[in-house]
Amino acid sequence: MSGASGNGSGAPNGNGASGGGTSGNGTSGNGASSNGASGNGAGPLSKGPAGGGKPMAVARRGPAAMAGPGRFMSGGPIERSMDFKGSLKRLLGLMRPDRLLLYVVLAVGTVSVALAVTGPRILGHATDLIFAGVIGKQLSGTTKDQALDSLRAHGKGGVADMLSGIDFTPGKGMDFGAIGSVLLLALGVYLVASLFSVVQMRVATTVINRTAYRLRQDVEAKLSRLPLSYFDQQPRGEVLSRATNDIDNIGTTMQQTMGQLINSLLTIVGVLAMMFWISWLLALVALITVPVTLLVATRVGKRAQPQFVQQWKTTGQLNAHIEEMYTGHSLVKVFGRAEESAETFRQENEALYDTGFKAQFISGTIQPMMMFIGNLNYVLVAVVGGLRVASGALSIGDVQAFVQYSRQFSQPLTQVASMANLIQSGVASAERVFELLDAEEQSKEPKAPARPAELTGRVALEDVSFRYDPDQPLIDGLSLAVQPGQTVAIVGPTGAGKTTLVNLLMRFYEVSGGRITLDGTDVAAMSREELRSSIGMVLQDTWLFGGTIAENIGYGTEDATRADIEAAARAAHADRFIRTLPDGYDTVIDDEGTGVSAGEKQLITIARAFLSNPVILVLDEATSSVDTRTEVLIQRAMAKLSHGRTSFVIAHRLSTIRDADVILVMESGAIVEQGTHDELLSAGGAYARLYEAQFAQAVAEVD
């Protein structure tokens, strides 16, 4: 690609990217400046690259959009989750490339849980050994049966029944060797289980971070494929929130829930198997509370999920407001809107507090409910287990193990329920990211792109129609032929469609009807890179990035040498002021162009356009915000740049386009007049009225 003006004519809610070079291949608007103020001074101007006439889908700017304090607290409808199950399934599907590692996580987790589940059974055996030693030492007789018969003979049949489940030897105390061996076995089992658990978490962390990495890659790639219209309809802060906050929240959710969720589910299965092995009756008693648990988790989850969706939506709105107020800070101060901006922030922050509180509180009620249900389960197991021990059907060690299993059974259920808020929050963020990933992309490049036999700059518009809104036509049946080397000036009132015409030529937007050709080749059949590398743009809003001035001039022209950069700066009348800077061409500036004036920034962008050497040049209000002397320098530079090139000049100052070969006067998306300056003045039509209005204004200003 021979050069770039920042990948687009505009950026999200900006006023157009600064050109000064050929446009790149994307439309996500890497170059943008949200400068300008709205009519009421509420903040940055939300003017789409079409210049005017386009209804913005996101009209929220400034405090006027707020209905009043606590508008989200008024009990209005809450946006519900689009598809919780579908979004969760899609989120889990993102881990498919690492499914082998997931199998490792599952296998290692299974071993870890299996070992951990056997621990209580082993400890229960140790308890039986201790109890058998205590009982055996206190009873007399030669065999267990004789000791039990002696108890029954003395009217202690209940005690005899209870001791019948104990394997003791009368007269023999505790076997500390056997007890020690059992305890060492339990210790070894728990240590190995912990080791496998660490391995599981390490592998799970790898899978999760790889998934988040790929998701960020997908979002970044998607942003470069989205049409300019998407960014016109979305505040930049909202897009940034989806690409940063929501993806971070997804990663955090998966990190905190995936390993624990797998272990909890495996624990439930393992513990349930051990419980049925010890006593099927006690197992059935423990299962009585499961339906209640599921009912509580489901009911509370359904109420909490819409609140999480609204929470992250409100987060995006708050981020959008903060981003706009930060980038337009000076304008907010100049127009005295600081208090209203702060009030808007207060209201949106209040809305975020409200939705966040509701989401966390509703979801947070699950855990105490689950703990209460778990305690009921514990009581039932203790009562029934005690009766079974008294009848001799179970040993004390078995009941001890079962009580532990009962706790282990209710604990993962509680953990799963307590993770509901994290899961719901993560899925809500995932829905927002998927909504971005599913947004309609710009049309695909042709498989076999056409190329003009020779690029001369002949442009033709053949019965072109275009509309932002299907019900509101903007341009209808526009035809125009521009010969190579001609300078075409486009004038008209705001919203007439002047910049829209250029955006159609650049294919930032696709025509609704008709076609546009470059040297006889339909631009829709060309690759965007091929088309845009032939066009240079110098716009009103300059776009610079953090780096040296030489790097800014050379942006988009990869093979440019230092000599080429300096030659382009001299041609643009920028060399003189650059050399007066502390480090000359190596002076580092930030993306706001701190240290250079508005006119000097404009000269840098013109030098960028010189260096790219385009066939077609687009100049859009490039001198409207500079002083008279700088305007003369810029006009000289642009005259030199446009010499021998097909040029499209969009201007409000009619004095800057007197020498144009053809002047097009546009109103409501149609060309109402065309001709030279003198011809249009003689006709006494729309152009003459515009000229007279500007002349009268100039006289009034002088008076």
VMD Tcl script that draws the C-alpha trace (Angstrom):
set ca {
  {0.00 0.00 0.00}
  {1.46 3.30 -0.98}
  {0.19 5.41 1.86}
  {-2.55 5.88 4.34}
  {-4.42 8.66 5.97}
  {-5.36 6.64 8.95}
  {-7.58 3.92 7.54}
  {-10.69 5.83 6.98}
  {-12.32 9.12 6.60}
  {-13.63 9.15 10.07}
  {-13.60 7.44 13.37}
  {-16.30 6.58 15.77}
  {-18.21 9.71 16.48}
  {-15.34 11.78 15.29}
  {-15.47 14.45 12.68}
  {-13.42 12.64 10.13}
  {-9.90 11.33 10.13}
  {-7.13 13.57 9.12}
  {-5.95 12.72 5.71}
  {-2.72 13.91 4.39}
  {-1.95 10.67 2.65}
  {-3.71 7.87 0.91}
  {-6.36 6.13 2.81}
  {-5.65 2.72 4.21}
  {-7.56 -0.47 3.80}
  {-9.64 -0.48 6.94}
  {-12.59 1.52 8.00}
  {-12.25 1.41 11.70}
  {-10.83 4.83 11.68}
  {-7.45 4.63 13.28}
  {-7.08 8.30 12.72}
  {-9.66 10.42 14.35}
  {-10.17 13.48 16.36}
  {-13.35 14.13 18.16}
  {-12.88 17.83 18.13}
  {-15.66 20.23 17.50}
  {-18.56 21.04 19.68}
  {-22.21 20.39 19.40}
  {-24.58 23.18 18.80}
  {-25.30 23.65 22.46}
  {-21.76 23.13 23.51}
  {-22.58 19.95 25.31}
  {-19.45 18.15 24.26}
  {-17.69 16.59 21.27}
  {-19.48 16.81 17.99}
  {-21.09 13.62 16.84}
  {-20.82 14.35 13.19}
  {-20.50 11.37 10.94}
  {-18.11 11.43 8.03}
  {-20.96 12.14 5.69}
  {-20.77 15.72 6.82}
  {-24.45 16.09 7.46}
  {-27.86 14.78 6.70}
  {-27.28 11.53 8.48}
  {-29.48 10.61 11.42}
  {-27.24 9.30 14.15}
  {-28.36 6.07 15.77}
  {-26.81 7.10 19.06}
  {-28.16 10.48 19.95}
  {-27.03 10.53 23.55}
  {-24.73 13.51 24.02}
  {-24.60 15.64 27.11}
  {-27.00 15.82 29.98}
  {-30.05 16.59 27.90}
  {-30.46 12.93 27.06}
  {-30.98 12.00 30.67}
  {-34.57 11.82 31.80}
  {-33.69 12.88 35.31}
  {-32.04 11.47 38.40}
  {-32.25 7.74 38.73}
  {-33.79 7.05 35.35}
  {-32.71 3.40 35.65}
  {-34.20 3.25 39.13}
  {-37.69 4.16 38.05}
  {-38.78 0.59 37.59}
  {-38.73 0.75 33.80}
  {-38.16 -2.30 31.64}
  {-34.80 -3.98 32.10}
  {-33.06 -5.35 29.04}
  {-33.03 -9.09 29.35}
  {-30.35 -11.52 28.32}
  {-30.72 -12.34 24.66}
  {-29.93 -16.03 25.01}
  {-28.19 -17.13 28.20}
  {-27.86 -20.80 27.25}
  {-26.81 -20.03 23.68}
  {-24.26 -17.43 24.77}
  {-22.85 -19.74 27.44}
  {-22.55 -22.56 24.92}
  {-20.83 -20.24 22.45}
  {-18.48 -19.00 25.17}
  {-17.50 -22.55 26.05}
  {-17.06 -23.23 22.34}
  {-14.26 -20.68 22.27}
  {-12.12 -23.21 24.16}
  {-12.51 -25.83 21.44}
  {-8.98 -25.27 20.00}
  {-7.59 -26.32 23.40}
  {-9.87 -29.31 23.86}
  {-6.89 -31.64 24.42}
  {-5.81 -29.51 27.36}
  {-9.41 -29.52 28.57}
  {-9.31 -33.32 28.55}
  {-6.16 -33.09 30.67}
  {-7.96 -30.73 33.07}
  {-10.86 -33.16 33.29}
  {-8.64 -36.22 33.76}
  {-6.39 -34.65 36.38}
  {-9.42 -33.17 38.14}
  {-11.08 -36.57 38.21}
  {-8.04 -38.16 39.86}
  {-7.76 -35.28 42.35}
  {-11.43 -35.45 43.30}
  {-11.42 -39.26 43.48}
  {-8.52 -39.19 45.94}
  {-10.08 -36.37 47.96}
  {-13.38 -38.25 48.12}
  {-11.74 -41.38 49.53}
  {-10.24 -39.35 52.40}
  {-13.31 -39.31 54.67}
  {-13.78 -43.06 54.18}
  {-10.20 -43.65 55.32}
  {-10.61 -41.33 58.28}
  {-13.86 -43.09 59.16}
  {-11.90 -46.35 59.32}
  {-9.41 -44.69 61.70}
  {-12.33 -43.59 63.90}
  {-13.62 -47.17 63.96}
  {-10.18 -48.43 65.04}
  {-10.02 -45.89 67.87}
  {-13.56 -46.63 69.03}
  {-12.96 -50.39 68.77}
  {-9.86 -50.03 70.95}
  {-11.75 -48.02 73.59}
  {-14.69 -50.47 73.66}
  {-12.53 -53.59 73.53}
  {-10.51 -52.50 76.54}
  {-13.66 -51.97 78.60}
  {-15.40 -55.25 77.75}
  {-14.54 -58.68 79.05}
  {-14.87 -62.02 77.38}
  {-13.05 -64.12 74.88}
  {-14.90 -63.18 71.71}
  {-17.03 -60.32 70.41}
  {-20.18 -62.45 70.41}
  {-19.69 -63.44 74.07}
  {-19.24 -59.78 75.02}
  {-22.45 -58.79 73.22}
  {-24.37 -61.69 74.82}
  {-23.15 -60.54 78.23}
  {-24.46 -57.01 77.57}
  {-27.85 -58.34 76.53}
  {-27.97 -60.53 79.58}
  {-27.52 -57.46 81.76}
  {-30.41 -55.65 80.00}
  {-28.21 -53.56 77.68}
  {-29.56 -54.83 74.38}
  {-29.52 -51.39 72.75}
  {-25.83 -50.97 73.49}
  {-25.18 -54.47 72.24}
  {-27.00 -53.70 68.98}
  {-24.94 -50.54 68.51}
  {-21.65 -52.34 69.23}
  {-22.54 -55.16 66.87}
  {-21.42 -52.94 63.98}
  {-17.98 -52.41 65.58}
  {-15.07 -54.81 64.89}
  {-13.48 -54.99 68.36}
  {-11.68 -57.60 70.41}
  {-12.61 -57.81 74.11}
  {-9.74 -56.93 76.41}
  {-7.64 -55.42 73.61}
  {-6.93 -51.68 73.56}
  {-6.15 -49.39 70.63}
  {-3.79 -50.62 67.91}
  {-1.70 -47.47 67.46}
  {0.29 -49.05 64.65}
  {-2.81 -49.68 62.58}
  {-4.23 -46.26 63.43}
  {-0.95 -44.58 62.43}
  {-0.85 -46.45 59.12}
  {-4.39 -45.36 58.31}
  {-3.66 -41.72 59.17}
  {-0.48 -41.75 57.06}
  {-2.47 -43.21 54.19}
  {-5.06 -40.42 54.56}
  {-2.28 -37.79 54.63}
  {-0.69 -39.26 51.48}
  {-4.04 -39.34 49.69}
  {-4.74 -35.69 50.50}
  {-1.22 -34.61 49.46}
  {-1.46 -36.35 46.09}
  {-4.96 -34.92 45.58}
  {-3.61 -31.43 46.26}
  {-0.75 -31.97 43.82}
  {-3.15 -33.03 41.06}
  {-5.35 -30.03 41.91}
  {-2.40 -27.65 41.39}
  {-1.64 -29.27 38.03}
  {-5.29 -28.96 37.07}
  {-5.42 -25.23 37.91}
  {-2.18 -24.60 36.00}
  {-3.52 -26.24 32.84}
  {-6.92 -24.59 33.25}
  {-5.24 -21.16 33.57}
  {-3.38 -21.82 30.33}
  {-6.62 -22.72 28.52}
  {-8.44 -19.65 29.86}
  {-5.69 -17.20 28.96}
  {-5.38 -18.67 25.47}
  {-9.14 -18.31 25.04}
  {-9.09 -14.67 26.14}
  {-6.11 -14.07 23.84}
  {-7.96 -15.48 20.84}
  {-11.09 -13.52 21.75}
  {-9.11 -10.28 21.79}
  {-7.63 -11.22 18.43}
  {-11.10 -11.87 17.03}
  {-12.38 -8.51 18.29}
  {-9.37 -6.65 16.88}
  {-9.77 -8.36 13.51}
  {-13.51 -7.68 13.57}
  {-12.99 -3.98 14.21}
  {-10.91 -3.74 11.05}
  {-13.68 -5.39 9.02}
  {-16.55 -3.30 10.30}
  {-17.93 -0.58 8.04}
  {-17.64 3.06 8.95}
  {-21.38 3.17 9.56}
  {-20.96 0.93 12.64}
  {-18.64 3.42 14.31}
  {-20.93 6.28 13.36}
  {-23.65 4.59 15.38}
  {-21.56 3.60 18.41}
  {-19.82 5.89 20.92}
  {-16.12 5.14 21.04}
  {-16.27 4.55 24.79}
  {-18.92 1.87 24.24}
  {-16.77 0.07 21.66}
  {-13.72 0.34 23.92}
  {-15.72 -1.03 26.85}
  {-16.67 -4.12 24.85}
  {-13.09 -4.65 23.66}
  {-11.52 -4.17 27.11}
  {-13.82 -4.31 30.15}
  {-16.12 -7.02 28.83}
  {-13.30 -9.27 27.63}
  {-11.47 -8.78 30.94}
  {-14.66 -9.70 32.77}
  {-15.02 -12.84 30.63}
  {-11.44 -13.87 31.44}
  {-11.92 -13.21 35.15}
  {-15.18 -15.15 35.18}
  {-13.64 -18.16 33.49}
  {-10.56 -17.99 35.71}
  {-12.61 -18.00 38.90}
  {-15.24 -20.51 37.89}
  {-14.00 -23.06 35.36}
  {-11.65 -25.13 37.55}
  {-13.87 -24.81 40.59}
  {-16.97 -25.69 38.60}
  {-15.36 -28.84 37.17}
  {-14.18 -29.91 40.62}
  {-17.57 -29.19 42.14}
  {-19.40 -31.30 39.58}
  {-16.89 -34.14 39.90}
  {-17.13 -33.91 43.69}
  {-20.91 -34.19 43.57}
  {-20.65 -37.34 41.45}
  {-17.86 -38.87 43.57}
  {-19.45 -38.05 46.90}
  {-22.80 -39.37 45.74}
  {-21.21 -42.67 44.75}
  {-19.51 -42.99 48.16}
  {-22.72 -42.12 49.97}
  {-24.65 -44.87 48.18}
  {-21.78 -47.26 48.89}
  {-22.00 -46.56 52.65}
  {-25.80 -46.42 52.96}
  {-28.37 -46.07 50.23}
  {-30.95 -44.97 52.78}
  {-28.84 -42.05 54.04}
  {-27.99 -41.18 50.44}
  {-31.66 -40.85 49.57}
  {-32.16 -38.68 52.66}
  {-29.32 -36.42 51.55}
  {-30.87 -36.12 48.07}
  {-34.17 -34.82 49.41}
  {-32.85 -31.23 49.44}
  {-31.40 -31.30 45.89}
  {-34.65 -30.32 44.09}
  {-35.08 -27.42 46.51}
  {-31.51 -26.34 45.80}
  {-32.02 -26.40 42.04}
  {-35.32 -24.53 42.33}
  {-33.75 -21.75 44.42}
  {-30.72 -21.38 42.11}
  {-32.90 -21.28 38.99}
  {-35.40 -18.78 40.33}
  {-32.79 -16.39 41.70}
  {-30.61 -16.75 38.60}
  {-33.45 -15.74 36.29}
  {-34.02 -12.59 38.32}
  {-30.31 -11.70 38.50}
  {-29.32 -12.22 34.85}
  {-31.19 -9.20 33.38}
  {-29.58 -7.02 36.03}
  {-26.10 -8.16 34.97}
  {-26.93 -7.43 31.33}
  {-28.06 -3.94 32.31}
  {-25.01 -3.48 34.53}
  {-22.55 -3.99 31.69}
  {-24.66 -1.97 29.30}
  {-24.61 0.93 31.76}
  {-20.86 0.47 32.20}
  {-20.41 0.97 28.47}
  {-22.56 4.11 28.54}
  {-20.57 5.54 31.44}
  {-17.27 4.77 29.70}
  {-18.55 6.45 26.54}
  {-19.42 9.61 28.48}
  {-16.06 9.66 30.27}
  {-14.15 9.15 27.01}
  {-16.07 11.93 25.28}
  {-15.68 14.37 28.13}
  {-11.96 13.59 28.38}
  {-11.20 14.02 24.68}
  {-13.40 17.13 24.53}
  {-12.28 18.51 27.89}
  {-11.20 21.89 26.56}
  {-14.49 22.33 24.70}
  {-16.50 21.46 27.79}
  {-14.59 24.15 29.68}
  {-14.89 26.74 26.89}
  {-18.65 26.31 26.56}
  {-19.21 26.23 30.33}
  {-20.70 22.75 30.35}
  {-18.55 21.34 33.16}
  {-21.41 21.26 35.68}
  {-23.81 19.61 33.25}
  {-21.14 17.10 32.27}
  {-20.56 16.32 35.95}
  {-24.31 15.97 36.45}
  {-24.52 13.53 33.54}
  {-21.65 11.55 35.05}
  {-23.41 11.54 38.42}
  {-26.62 10.23 36.92}
  {-24.96 7.52 34.87}
  {-22.74 6.57 37.80}
  {-25.87 6.37 39.94}
  {-27.50 4.14 37.32}
  {-24.44 1.88 37.33}
  {-24.49 1.74 41.13}
  {-28.16 0.82 41.10}
  {-27.90 -1.94 38.50}
  {-24.67 -3.27 40.01}
  {-26.20 -3.35 43.49}
  {-29.31 -5.14 42.27}
  {-27.30 -7.68 40.27}
  {-24.89 -8.48 43.12}
  {-27.55 -8.46 45.84}
  {-30.04 -10.69 44.03}
  {-27.34 -13.11 42.95}
  {-25.69 -12.94 46.37}
  {-28.81 -14.27 48.08}
  {-28.18 -17.67 46.55}
  {-25.30 -18.60 48.85}
  {-27.04 -18.00 52.22}
  {-30.11 -19.84 50.92}
  {-27.92 -22.73 49.88}
  {-26.15 -22.76 53.26}
  {-29.52 -22.92 55.01}
  {-30.61 -25.84 52.82}
  {-27.25 -27.50 53.45}
  {-27.72 -27.21 57.20}
  {-31.14 -28.82 56.91}
  {-29.49 -31.65 55.00}
  {-26.88 -31.98 57.74}
  {-29.56 -32.25 60.45}
  {-31.48 -34.91 58.53}
  {-28.35 -36.98 57.93}
  {-27.27 -36.67 61.59}
  {-30.65 -37.79 62.90}
  {-31.10 -40.73 60.51}
  {-27.44 -41.70 60.82}
  {-27.65 -41.72 64.61}
  {-30.65 -44.04 64.44}
  {-28.76 -46.36 62.07}
  {-25.77 -46.47 64.44}
  {-28.07 -47.20 67.37}
  {-29.54 -50.12 65.46}
  {-26.11 -51.43 64.59}
  {-26.68 -51.08 60.86}
  {-23.76 -48.64 60.58}
  {-20.59 -48.02 62.50}
  {-19.71 -44.67 64.01}
  {-16.90 -44.32 61.47}
  {-19.37 -44.86 58.64}
  {-21.67 -42.17 60.00}
  {-18.72 -39.83 60.55}
  {-17.64 -40.35 56.95}
  {-21.21 -39.90 55.76}
  {-21.56 -36.62 57.67}
  {-18.38 -35.41 55.98}
  {-19.72 -36.55 52.61}
  {-22.96 -34.76 53.35}
  {-20.98 -31.57 53.89}
  {-18.92 -32.24 50.78}
  {-22.11 -32.87 48.83}
  {-23.80 -29.63 49.88}
  {-20.61 -27.56 49.64}
  {-20.12 -27.92 45.85}
  {-23.82 -27.22 45.36}
  {-23.36 -24.04 47.39}
  {-20.20 -23.20 45.45}
  {-21.93 -23.69 42.11}
  {-24.79 -21.51 43.28}
  {-22.43 -18.84 44.61}
  {-20.66 -18.79 41.24}
  {-23.95 -17.93 39.58}
  {-23.33 -14.19 39.86}
  {-19.90 -14.54 38.27}
  {-21.22 -16.77 35.51}
  {-24.17 -14.49 34.82}
  {-21.91 -11.44 34.73}
  {-19.47 -13.19 32.39}
  {-22.22 -14.37 30.05}
  {-23.70 -10.86 30.00}
  {-20.29 -9.53 28.92}
  {-19.96 -12.36 26.41}
  {-23.28 -11.38 24.83}
  {-21.99 -7.83 24.35}
  {-18.78 -9.08 22.78}
  {-20.66 -11.54 20.56}
  {-22.96 -8.71 19.52}
  {-19.86 -6.87 18.31}
  {-18.47 -9.98 16.60}
  {-21.82 -10.59 14.89}
  {-22.18 -7.02 13.61}
  {-22.61 -6.75 9.86}
  {-19.25 -6.39 8.15}
  {-18.32 -4.39 5.12}
  {-18.81 -6.22 1.85}
  {-16.12 -8.75 1.03}
  {-13.41 -8.05 -1.47}
  {-13.93 -9.54 -4.96}
  {-12.09 -12.82 -5.48}
  {-10.49 -11.51 -8.64}
  {-10.16 -7.73 -8.12}
  {-10.26 -5.60 -11.25}
  {-7.55 -3.03 -11.94}
  {-7.57 -0.15 -14.38}
  {-5.14 -0.62 -17.24}
  {-3.67 2.78 -16.41}
  {-4.42 5.07 -13.48}
  {-5.04 8.54 -14.84}
  {-7.67 9.82 -12.41}
  {-10.79 9.80 -14.61}
  {-13.79 9.47 -12.32}
  {-17.40 8.94 -13.34}
  {-20.55 8.71 -11.23}
  {-23.34 6.99 -13.13}
  {-26.85 7.45 -11.73}
  {-25.56 7.06 -8.15}
  {-28.05 6.77 -5.29}
  {-27.30 6.50 -1.60}
  {-29.13 6.63 1.71}
  {-28.12 6.12 5.30}
  {-31.66 5.31 6.31}
  {-33.67 3.17 3.84}
  {-36.63 5.52 4.29}
  {-34.66 8.74 3.84}
  {-32.85 9.11 0.50}
  {-29.84 11.43 0.55}
  {-28.41 11.15 -2.95}
  {-30.64 10.09 -5.82}
  {-29.70 9.65 -9.48}
  {-26.43 11.62 -9.36}
  {-24.27 11.53 -12.50}
  {-20.89 13.24 -12.94}
  {-17.83 12.88 -15.17}
  {-14.43 14.19 -14.05}
  {-11.52 14.18 -16.46}
  {-7.91 13.47 -15.43}
  {-6.20 16.50 -13.94}
  {-9.40 18.44 -13.38}
  {-10.10 20.23 -10.12}
  {-13.69 19.77 -9.03}
  {-14.98 21.96 -6.23}
  {-18.05 20.83 -4.28}
  {-20.01 23.48 -2.39}
  {-23.35 23.63 -0.70}
  {-25.02 23.97 2.68}
  {-24.30 21.65 5.58}
  {-26.01 18.30 5.06}
  {-26.12 18.62 1.29}
  {-24.05 15.42 0.86}
  {-20.66 16.89 -0.10}
  {-18.51 14.66 2.11}
  {-20.85 11.74 1.47}
  {-19.92 11.95 -2.20}
  {-16.24 11.56 -1.33}
  {-16.97 8.74 1.11}
  {-18.73 6.86 -1.68}
  {-15.73 7.34 -3.93}
  {-13.46 5.97 -1.18}
  {-15.91 3.10 -0.55}
  {-16.25 4.00 3.10}
  {-19.90 3.50 2.23}
  {-21.34 1.46 -0.62}
  {-23.69 3.05 -3.13}
  {-27.35 2.06 -2.93}
  {-27.76 2.30 -6.71}
  {-25.74 3.10 -9.82}
  {-21.98 2.85 -9.85}
  {-18.75 4.82 -9.58}
  {-15.87 4.12 -11.96}
  {-12.17 4.94 -11.84}
  {-10.62 4.98 -15.31}
  {-13.55 2.91 -16.56}
  {-13.33 0.29 -13.81}
  {-16.15 -0.05 -11.30}
  {-14.66 0.77 -7.89}
  {-16.83 -1.97 -6.35}
  {-14.88 -4.49 -8.44}
  {-11.54 -3.17 -7.18}
  {-9.93 -4.09 -3.89}
  {-10.24 -1.38 -1.28}
  {-6.49 -1.29 -0.84}
  {-5.93 -0.76 -4.56}
  {-8.58 1.94 -4.70}
  {-7.57 3.82 -1.57}
  {-3.87 3.66 -2.30}
  {-4.65 5.81 -5.36}
  {-6.43 8.50 -3.35}
  {-4.92 11.04 -0.97}
  {-7.02 12.93 1.58}
  {-6.38 16.14 3.45}
  {-9.23 16.83 5.82}
  {-10.17 19.58 8.21}
  {-9.41 17.52 11.29}
  {-5.76 16.62 11.35}
  {-4.71 13.20 12.55}
  {-1.31 12.69 14.13}
  {-0.02 9.87 16.29}
  {2.53 9.70 19.07}
  {5.96 9.66 17.43}
  {8.41 11.86 15.58}
  {7.35 14.33 12.93}
  {9.30 12.32 10.35}
  {7.33 9.20 11.29}
  {4.05 11.11 10.99}
  {4.94 12.36 7.51}
  {6.12 8.92 6.41}
  {3.01 7.14 7.72}
  {1.59 4.90 5.00}
  {4.63 5.06 2.71}
  {6.72 2.17 3.93}
  {9.69 2.63 1.60}
  {10.06 6.38 2.19}
  {13.59 7.55 2.94}
  {14.55 10.50 5.10}
  {15.36 12.46 1.96}
  {11.88 11.71 0.56}
  {10.26 12.87 3.81}
  {12.20 16.13 3.86}
  {11.44 16.76 0.18}
  {7.73 16.28 0.85}
  {7.92 18.69 3.78}
  {9.62 21.32 1.63}
  {6.96 20.94 -1.04}
  {4.28 21.43 1.63}
  {6.01 24.54 3.07}
  {6.49 22.64 6.32}
  {10.27 22.29 6.27}
  {10.96 25.74 7.72}
  {8.92 25.42 10.90}
  {10.00 21.80 11.42}
  {13.66 22.79 11.48}
  {12.94 25.44 14.13}
  {11.74 22.74 16.54}
  {14.19 21.46 19.19}
  {14.95 18.17 17.44}
  {13.77 19.07 13.94}
  {12.26 16.10 12.15}
  {13.03 13.92 15.17}
  {10.87 16.04 17.48}
  {8.43 13.75 19.27}
  {4.79 14.82 19.41}
  {1.78 13.10 20.97}
  {-1.48 12.17 19.29}
  {-2.88 15.62 20.10}
  {-0.02 17.32 18.26}
  {1.11 19.17 21.39}
  {3.84 21.67 20.54}
  {2.68 22.50 17.01}
  {-0.14 24.80 15.94}
  {-3.27 23.83 14.02}
  {-1.84 25.18 10.77}
  {1.47 23.39 11.30}
  {-0.34 20.13 11.93}
  {-2.23 20.66 8.69}
  {1.04 21.22 6.82}
  {2.36 17.93 8.21}
  {-0.68 16.09 6.85}
  {-0.23 17.78 3.47}
  {3.40 16.66 3.45}
  {2.14 13.16 4.14}
  {-0.10 13.42 1.08}
  {2.82 14.72 -1.03}
  {4.89 11.73 -0.02}
  {2.18 9.22 -0.94}
  {1.95 10.68 -4.48}
  {-1.73 9.86 -5.11}
  {-3.53 9.92 -8.45}
  {-6.65 11.52 -6.95}
  {-6.59 14.16 -4.24}
  {-9.45 14.95 -1.85}
  {-9.32 18.23 0.08}
  {-12.10 18.62 2.63}
  {-12.15 22.00 4.38}
  {-8.40 21.80 4.90}
  {-7.98 25.54 5.63}
  {-11.12 26.42 7.58}
  {-9.48 26.56 11.02}
  {-6.18 28.34 10.37}
  {-5.06 31.93 10.19}
  {-4.83 33.87 6.94}
  {-1.05 33.59 6.51}
  {-1.07 29.86 7.18}
  {-4.06 29.50 4.87}
  {-2.03 31.10 2.06}
  {0.82 28.63 2.70}
  {-1.59 25.69 2.78}
  {-3.31 26.84 -0.41}
  {0.05 27.13 -2.15}
  {1.01 23.68 -0.94}
  {-2.32 22.22 -2.03}
  {-2.12 23.94 -5.40}
  {1.29 22.37 -5.94}
  {0.04 19.02 -4.66}
  {-3.04 19.03 -6.89}
  {-1.18 20.05 -10.03}
  {-1.66 17.36 -12.66}
  {-3.93 15.33 -10.38}
  {-7.67 14.88 -10.32}
  {-8.78 16.85 -7.29}
  {-12.00 17.06 -5.32}
  {-12.17 20.16 -3.13}
  {-14.91 20.55 -0.53}
  {-15.08 24.10 0.76}
  {-17.33 26.54 2.53}
  {-15.09 29.51 1.75}
  {-15.93 30.12 -1.88}
  {-12.87 32.33 -2.29}
  {-10.69 29.20 -2.08}
  {-12.22 27.51 -5.13}
  {-12.50 30.37 -7.63}
  {-9.97 28.72 -9.97}
  {-11.56 25.26 -9.98}
  {-12.22 23.74 -13.41}
  {-15.73 22.72 -12.36}
  {-17.78 23.84 -9.38}
  {-20.62 21.56 -8.28}
  {-23.37 23.06 -6.16}
  {-25.16 20.43 -4.10}
  {-28.46 20.70 -2.27}
  {-30.25 17.78 -0.62}
  {-27.96 15.20 -2.23}
  {-28.38 16.47 -5.80}
  {-26.22 18.64 -8.04}
  {-28.35 21.72 -8.73}
  {-25.69 23.69 -10.60}
  {-22.30 23.15 -12.16}
  {-19.87 25.33 -14.07}
  {-16.97 27.73 -13.49}
  {-16.98 30.48 -10.90}
  {-17.84 33.22 -13.40}
  {-20.50 31.12 -15.13}
  {-22.27 30.33 -11.88}
  {-22.20 33.93 -10.71}
  {-23.69 35.05 -14.02}
  {-26.45 32.46 -13.71}
  {-27.63 34.05 -10.48}
  {-28.66 30.74 -8.95}
  {-27.78 28.86 -5.78}
  {-24.04 29.50 -6.09}
  {-24.58 33.21 -6.54}
  {-26.76 33.26 -3.43}
  {-24.08 31.47 -1.43}
  {-21.41 33.84 -2.71}
  {-23.47 36.93 -1.95}
  {-24.26 35.62 1.54}
  {-20.58 35.13 2.30}
  {-19.70 38.53 0.83}
  {-22.41 40.22 2.91}
  {-21.16 38.43 6.01}
  {-17.60 39.58 5.31}
  {-18.79 43.20 4.93}
  {-20.75 42.93 8.18}
  {-17.68 41.62 9.98}
  {-15.60 44.52 8.65}
  {-18.26 47.04 9.73}
}
mol new
graphics top color blue
foreach p $ca { graphics top sphere $p radius 0.5 }
foreach p [lrange $ca 0 end-1] q [lrange $ca 1 end] { graphics top cylinder $p $q radius 0.2 }
display resetview
